[in-house]
């Protein structure tokens, strides 16, 4: 499984960024995918996840500002980030699970535990 993120960069507070994750090497459609982030000196944090039906769940810290979507035709996962804050600065990672996350409890656990099976290399987001 290969996951490659792109789209990171620097932006002023209040601005927007879009991150993309190109997935390959497995059956993209049936797996739970998500975005996570890690700031220097902090633990990895779950941002949100999306199941094979396109249903999403987000961490409270980004709810209403971030949106995750997936394009099953082009095998791409996208994170739209609006109203960015300095505290959103971090390395952002795309991740995929071996299994789906259809239930709310599974989605919640994925976000809370900030763990997954396959990871991209990350892309840096800096908000000033």
HELIX and SHEET records of a PDB file:
HELIX    1   1 UNK A   28  UNK A   30  5                                   3    
HELIX    2   2 UNK A   86  UNK A   88  5                                   3    
HELIX    3   3 UNK A  104  UNK A  113  1                                  10    
SHEET    1   A 4 UNK A   2  UNK A   6  0                                        
SHEET    2   A 4 UNK A  17  UNK A  24 -1                                        
SHEET    3   A 4 UNK A  76  UNK A  81 -1                                        
SHEET    4   A 4 UNK A  66  UNK A  71 -1                                        
SHEET    1   B 6 UNK A   9  UNK A  11  0                                        
SHEET    2   B 6 UNK A 123  UNK A 127  1                                        
SHEET    3   B 6 UNK A  90  UNK A  96 -1                                        
SHEET    4   B 6 UNK A  33  UNK A  38 -1                                        
SHEET    5   B 6 UNK A  45  UNK A  50 -1                                        
SHEET    6   B 6 UNK A  56  UNK A  58 -1                                        
SHEET    1   C 4 UNK A   9  UNK A  11  0                                        
SHEET    2   C 4 UNK A 123  UNK A 127  1                                        
SHEET    3   C 4 UNK A  90  UNK A  96 -1                                        
SHEET    4   C 4 UNK A 118  UNK A 119 -1                                        
END                                                                             
